Structures are given as structure tokens and as C-alpha cells.
């Protein structure tokens, strides 16, 4: 029986795109299903009936939810391109929620989180050391999980005129973002930047989130 892999996601979600990157790096053939979160499909509700969220990976009829769980499943299920080891995976994972809140949370939550972001970016700057990617010379799990910093954060800054990630303050992390988004597989897994910037402005009505 032929292997069936489905990915339910939405173009604006960094969580959906990180799963796409992992599948492409592994060379896994899959079918992508774009979801309208305002009008969720019966299939999405079938495969994720409790949380009703994306992304959802369906492998031979078996659904896997939550992007971090999906990434680990992909790495364990398909050999070839290694996404692990996890060090400093857990620490990087712990930093991302604050950065996400800076863009996607409620207004007060975004303002508070934006004040904390430089500390988190500094941690990632130190983790890079002299490496091209977090895992060394090739893209790994931490790079994929940090896709929000590599692409969405820049669109967020452009949309609202904020400056969180600058070359002066974070030269290694800035170089990493350019290396990351220049990768062929990564580029194929990202939405158009101008569309994302417009979507962010539409979502937040042009409000600034940093002081």
C-alpha cells in the first residue's frame, strides 16, 4: 500500500511552515491542505476534534498534532536527513513563546513580551557561536523550530516599523537568518513576504508593539 502523508495548515502560520520544511528536508512526499480557520474543514475537525487547530500531520490515516510533536515524529519515522540532536533544542524551544507573544498575543501581552525579546535573542546569539546553523553546517531541528525568527520576525518588523533583530546587536543571528531563508528548501516552504506583511498589518491594524 502506498504511503499517504497529509499536512493540514495555513499559509500565514510559522508552525505549518516548519513542518513543511522538515518534510522537504527529509524528502517525504506529502499532500498539503490549506485550511480556512474561520471555516474549518470536516477533515480537520475529524483529525483534530479536540483542539481543532493546525498543523495536523496525517500519516497513513493516523493524525499527529502540535508542531513540535510532529517534528519529532518526522525525524523518528523517516531516515535520511537528521534533524536531531536536540541540544540546545529544549532551551531554544523555551525561548520562542515570548517572541511569538510579541507578535500574536493580546496588546498588553505583546508589549510585555516585546520588552523580553532582546534577552531571548541574545541567548540564541550566544548559542550560535561560530556555527553556520544551530546544528552546525546543515539545518536541523533548532533552525526549523526557530523559523519564526528567521522569517516571520523580519516581516513583523517591516509591518510595524519596529527593530528587534539588528546586525549591530545580533550579528551572528542576523547572518543566520540570511543563511536560513536563502536555503532552497526553506524558501520553498515560506509564504510571500509582501503577503505576510500585509496580513500582519491587517491583523493588528498598524499598531506598534514595541516601545
N, C-alpha and C positions, 0 to 999 in steps of 0.2 A: 504494500500500500504506500502511495506517495506521501511524503511528509507534508503536513499542512501547517503553515505558520501565518497567523493573522495578527496585525497590530492595530488597535483602535486608539486614535489620538486626535489632536487638533493642531493646526499649523502654528498657533501662537504659543504653544506650551513647550518650555525648555525640557520638561520631563518626557514628553513624547519624543522629542528630537534626540535626547540622549540614548533612548532605546534604539532608535533608527541607526544612530552611529555605531552602536555595539553590534547590531545585526549585520551591518555592511562591513565592518571590520572583520567580522567572523566569516563573511562570505555566505551568509544564510539568505536564501530566497524567501521572500515574505510578501504578503498582500497587505497594503496599507488601507485602512478605512478611516476617512476623515469624518469626525463627529461634530455635529452642531450641539453644543452643550445646552442651548436653550430649547432644543427639541431632540432629546437623546433617542437613539435608535433602539428598536426592540432587542437587537443583538447585544448592544452594550448593556442594557438592563438585564439581559439573560446571563451574560458572563460576569457582570459585577453588580449583582442585585442589591447588595448591602450599601456600598459607598457610592455606586453609580458614577464613578469618576474614571478619567483616563489618566495614564495609559493603561491598557489591558493587552497583554500578550496571550494569544491562544495557540497552544501547541498541540496539534492532533486532538483538538476538542477540549483540552484542559486549560482553563484560564489561570493566568498568573497576574496579580495586581501589585501596585506600588512599584515605582520605577527602580528603587534600589534593590528590591527583591527580584525584579525582572532581570536586572543587570547581572546579579549573581547567578540566577538560573541560566542565563545565556552562556555565561562563562563556564559553568559546570556541564552544560548539555552539549555544546558544540566545541570540539577541539580545534586546534589551529592557533589563530592569533590570541595570545594570552592577555587578558585584561587585569588579572591579579599579578603580583601580590598586593595586599591591601594596605600595607604601611606606606605612607601615612593616611590611608583611606579613612579610617574611623575619625581621625582628627579633622580631616577636610570635610567630611560629612557633617560634623558637628558645627562647623562654621557657616555652612550655607543657609540655614534657616533665617538668620538675621539679615543676610544680604537679600534673600527673597522677600522678607517682610518690608525691606526698604522700598521695594517696587510694587508689591502686590497686596500689602496689608491695608488696614484702615488708616486714615490720615494720621492720627496720633501715633499709631504703631509704626508707620513709615518714618515719621520724624524722629522717633526714639531710636529706631533701628539704624537710620542713616548716620546717627552720631557714633554708632558702634562699628560701622563697616570698616573704617580705616584700620582699626585694630585687627580685624579679621583678615583684611587684605595683607597687612604686614606679616601675619602668621604664614600665609601662603607664599609670600615673597621669600621668607626665610626657608620654607620647605623646598623651594626650587633649587636653592644653592646655585650651582653652575650647570644644572641639567637643562636639556632642551625641553623635555616634558617632565611631569612629576614622576613618571616611572623610569626615566632615562632617555633613550634615543627614540622611543616609539610611544604612541598614545596608549594610555592604559586606563584603568578604572577611575583614578582620581581625575584625570583630564576630562573624561566623559561626564562624571558627576559635576565637575566644575564648569560645564558648558555654559551655565548661566553667566559666569564671569567672563568667559571667553567671547561671548557674542551678545547676550541679552543686556548685560550691563552697559555696553557701549551704546546700544540702541536707546536704552533708558537715559543715558547721559545726553545723547543728542536730542531726545524728545523734550527734555526739561531744562537743558542748559546747565546741568549740574556737572561737577568734576569730582569723581570719586577715585578713579583709577588714572593717575597721571604718570608719565615716564619719569618725571623728576622725583616723585616719591616712591614709585614702584617700578624701577627699570626692568627687573627680571620678569615680573608678572606681565608687564606690558609686552616684552619680547615674546613671552609665552602665548599671549592672546593672538599675536600676529602669526606665529607658527601654527597655532591650533586652527584658526579659521582659514589658513592657507592650505591645509591638508585637503586633498581631493575628496576623500570620503566625508569629511566633516562638512565641506562646502555643499555636497550633495544632500546633506541632512538638515540644512538650515533654511529657514524661510527668507524671502526677500527682505533685506534690511529696511528699505523705504516703507514697505507694507507694515513691518513690525513697529517702526517709529510712529507711523500714522495710527496704528492700533493702540499704542500706549497713550498717545495724546488724546485719542477719542475716549479711552477708558477712564483717564484721570482728569480730563478737561483742562489740560495745560497747567495743572497745579504743580508748584515746586515742592520737592520733598526733602531738599537739603538746605541747610542754612548757610 
